[in-house]
Amino acid sequence: MTKEKERSALKFSRKVKAEAGIPTASLPDIVFMLILFFMVSTVFKEFRGIPVRLPAAKQIEKLPGKRNVVYLWADDRDRVSMDDKFIDIKEISNIMYNKLSDPMKQIRVVSMKVDQQAKMGTITQIHEELREAGGAALNVNYSTKTAN
Amino acid sequence: MVVEKKKERSSEIPTSSLADIAFLLLTFFLVTTTIDVDKGIGLVLPPKGEAKEVSKKNITNLLINAEGKVMVDDQITEIPMIRNIIKEKITRNPNLIISVKTDEKTKYLYYIQVLDQLKQANAKKISIAEPAK
């Protein structure tokens, strides 16, 4: 009698249904973590600049971050752009000096995005202006593409 | 007697759509983000008014003319050859300074190609000559 009862109980317990759903309770947490990662690691482009065709090079270095960089554009028609404004080459030293003395920004590098057809005369003039500003403005990085 | 119906109000915030909202935010950031890597050739310019006298044996002149023709120490060379020439010169004289001189009308492209060659040759002392005034 007792054995029979046990058997029936066993049979009953075997019919327990396995749960088929994926637990979704922690899904928002995972997604929020992903969002937070992207929000923190994203640095928005500050300036659009002017369209240039960058030259290619093999031996290239990465820039130290994106927040400590001043960008400067120059194209083949001797136009120079900083802070999304066309500027005269003679103004560079003053603008650079103001940027360097801004205590909120620790400028380390000047990134030059120059068109491959630009003339060296322009580049030399820019060099002169950067040397006039001195300090971190002397650290120049000629932006290039990666050559294969 | 009128029995008032007790309305049961749930006091919890519905969280079932939270994941959807979060996903929407995530896709927004994914779409608006453009990963552009800034890479290039680094160079440190000398401060203003610093002109050093260097003995001639420690200098190699590298001239680039307006047509992109390159001359290393009075020898006309092709740009891809510069790397080996400079490498050889540096092993012979580690204090060698490479003085790059360009024409006003030289294209920036050639300048970068030459600089790239010099960097590949492990040249540390590169001087960009000022134009004569």
HADDOCK unambig.tbl for C-alpha pairs under 7 A between the chains (distance, minus, plus):
assign (segid A and resid 27 and name CA) (segid B and resid 19 and name CA) 6.35 0.50 0.50
assign (segid A and resid 28 and name CA) (segid B and resid 18 and name CA) 6.31 0.50 0.50
assign (segid A and resid 28 and name CA) (segid B and resid 19 and name CA) 4.44 0.50 0.50
assign (segid A and resid 28 and name CA) (segid B and resid 22 and name CA) 6.70 0.50 0.50
assign (segid A and resid 31 and name CA) (segid B and resid 22 and name CA) 6.15 0.50 0.50
assign (segid A and resid 31 and name CA) (segid B and resid 23 and name CA) 6.43 0.50 0.50
assign (segid A and resid 32 and name CA) (segid B and resid 22 and name CA) 6.20 0.50 0.50
assign (segid A and resid 35 and name CA) (segid B and resid 26 and name CA) 5.25 0.50 0.50
assign (segid A and resid 38 and name CA) (segid B and resid 29 and name CA) 6.93 0.50 0.50
assign (segid A and resid 55 and name CA) (segid B and resid 109 and name CA) 5.73 0.50 0.50
assign (segid A and resid 57 and name CA) (segid B and resid 113 and name CA) 6.55 0.50 0.50
assign (segid A and resid 57 and name CA) (segid B and resid 116 and name CA) 5.84 0.50 0.50
assign (segid A and resid 58 and name CA) (segid B and resid 116 and name CA) 6.48 0.50 0.50
assign (segid A and resid 59 and name CA) (segid B and resid 116 and name CA) 5.81 0.50 0.50
assign (segid A and resid 59 and name CA) (segid B and resid 119 and name CA) 6.19 0.50 0.50
assign (segid A and resid 59 and name CA) (segid B and resid 120 and name CA) 5.96 0.50 0.50
assign (segid A and resid 60 and name CA) (segid B and resid 39 and name CA) 6.21 0.50 0.50
assign (segid A and resid 60 and name CA) (segid B and resid 40 and name CA) 4.92 0.50 0.50
assign (segid A and resid 60 and name CA) (segid B and resid 41 and name CA) 5.07 0.50 0.50
assign (segid A and resid 61 and name CA) (segid B and resid 39 and name CA) 5.59 0.50 0.50
assign (segid A and resid 61 and name CA) (segid B and resid 40 and name CA) 5.46 0.50 0.50
assign (segid A and resid 61 and name CA) (segid B and resid 41 and name CA) 5.98 0.50 0.50
assign (segid A and resid 61 and name CA) (segid B and resid 42 and name CA) 6.68 0.50 0.50
assign (segid A and resid 62 and name CA) (segid B and resid 38 and name CA) 6.32 0.50 0.50
assign (segid A and resid 62 and name CA) (segid B and resid 39 and name CA) 4.62 0.50 0.50
assign (segid A and resid 62 and name CA) (segid B and resid 40 and name CA) 6.60 0.50 0.50
assign (segid A and resid 63 and name CA) (segid B and resid 38 and name CA) 6.06 0.50 0.50
assign (segid A and resid 63 and name CA) (segid B and resid 39 and name CA) 6.05 0.50 0.50
assign (segid A and resid 116 and name CA) (segid B and resid 107 and name CA) 6.76 0.50 0.50
assign (segid A and resid 116 and name CA) (segid B and resid 108 and name CA) 5.19 0.50 0.50
assign (segid A and resid 116 and name CA) (segid B and resid 109 and name CA) 4.46 0.50 0.50
assign (segid A and resid 117 and name CA) (segid B and resid 107 and name CA) 5.40 0.50 0.50
assign (segid A and resid 117 and name CA) (segid B and resid 108 and name CA) 5.98 0.50 0.50
assign (segid A and resid 117 and name CA) (segid B and resid 109 and name CA) 6.33 0.50 0.50
assign (segid A and resid 118 and name CA) (segid B and resid 107 and name CA) 5.64 0.50 0.50
assign (segid A and resid 118 and name CA) (segid B and resid 108 and name CA) 5.36 0.50 0.50
assign (segid A and resid 119 and name CA) (segid B and resid 104 and name CA) 6.52 0.50 0.50
assign (segid A and resid 119 and name CA) (segid B and resid 105 and name CA) 5.15 0.50 0.50
assign (segid A and resid 119 and name CA) (segid B and resid 106 and name CA) 5.59 0.50 0.50
assign (segid A and resid 119 and name CA) (segid B and resid 107 and name CA) 4.81 0.50 0.50
assign (segid A and resid 119 and name CA) (segid B and resid 108 and name CA) 5.74 0.50 0.50
assign (segid A and resid 120 and name CA) (segid B and resid 102 and name CA) 6.94 0.50 0.50
assign (segid A and resid 120 and name CA) (segid B and resid 103 and name CA) 6.85 0.50 0.50
assign (segid A and resid 120 and name CA) (segid B and resid 104 and name CA) 5.22 0.50 0.50
assign (segid A and resid 120 and name CA) (segid B and resid 105 and name CA) 5.94 0.50 0.50
assign (segid A and resid 120 and name CA) (segid B and resid 106 and name CA) 5.36 0.50 0.50
assign (segid A and resid 120 and name CA) (segid B and resid 107 and name CA) 5.94 0.50 0.50
assign (segid A and resid 120 and name CA) (segid B and resid 108 and name CA) 5.65 0.50 0.50
assign (segid A and resid 121 and name CA) (segid B and resid 104 and name CA) 4.15 0.50 0.50
assign (segid A and resid 121 and name CA) (segid B and resid 105 and name CA) 6.29 0.50 0.50
assign (segid A and resid 131 and name CA) (segid B and resid 45 and name CA) 6.87 0.50 0.50
assign (segid A and resid 131 and name CA) (segid B and resid 47 and name CA) 5.55 0.50 0.50
assign (segid A and resid 131 and name CA) (segid B and resid 48 and name CA) 5.34 0.50 0.50
assign (segid A and resid 132 and name CA) (segid B and resid 48 and name CA) 6.01 0.50 0.50
assign (segid A and resid 134 and name CA) (segid B and resid 47 and name CA) 6.02 0.50 0.50
assign (segid A and resid 138 and name CA) (segid B and resid 44 and name CA) 5.48 0.50 0.50
assign (segid A and resid 138 and name CA) (segid B and resid 45 and name CA) 4.81 0.50 0.50
assign (segid A and resid 138 and name CA) (segid B and resid 46 and name CA) 6.89 0.50 0.50
assign (segid A and resid 139 and name CA) (segid B and resid 43 and name CA) 6.17 0.50 0.50
assign (segid A and resid 139 and name CA) (segid B and resid 44 and name CA) 4.71 0.50 0.50
assign (segid A and resid 139 and name CA) (segid B and resid 45 and name CA) 6.51 0.50 0.50
assign (segid A and resid 140 and name CA) (segid B and resid 42 and name CA) 5.74 0.50 0.50
assign (segid A and resid 140 and name CA) (segid B and resid 43 and name CA) 5.23 0.50 0.50
assign (segid A and resid 140 and name CA) (segid B and resid 44 and name CA) 5.93 0.50 0.50
assign (segid A and resid 141 and name CA) (segid B and resid 40 and name CA) 5.76 0.50 0.50
assign (segid A and resid 141 and name CA) (segid B and resid 41 and name CA) 5.38 0.50 0.50
assign (segid A and resid 141 and name CA) (segid B and resid 42 and name CA) 4.25 0.50 0.50
assign (segid A and resid 141 and name CA) (segid B and resid 43 and name CA) 6.15 0.50 0.50
assign (segid A and resid 142 and name CA) (segid B and resid 40 and name CA) 5.13 0.50 0.50
assign (segid A and resid 142 and name CA) (segid B and resid 41 and name CA) 5.07 0.50 0.50
assign (segid A and resid 142 and name CA) (segid B and resid 42 and name CA) 6.32 0.50 0.50
assign (segid A and resid 143 and name CA) (segid B and resid 38 and name CA) 6.82 0.50 0.50
assign (segid A and resid 143 and name CA) (segid B and resid 39 and name CA) 5.72 0.50 0.50
assign (segid A and resid 143 and name CA) (segid B and resid 40 and name CA) 4.15 0.50 0.50
assign (segid A and resid 143 and name CA) (segid B and resid 41 and name CA) 6.59 0.50 0.50
assign (segid A and resid 144 and name CA) (segid B and resid 39 and name CA) 6.13 0.50 0.50
assign (segid A and resid 144 and name CA) (segid B and resid 40 and name CA) 4.69 0.50 0.50
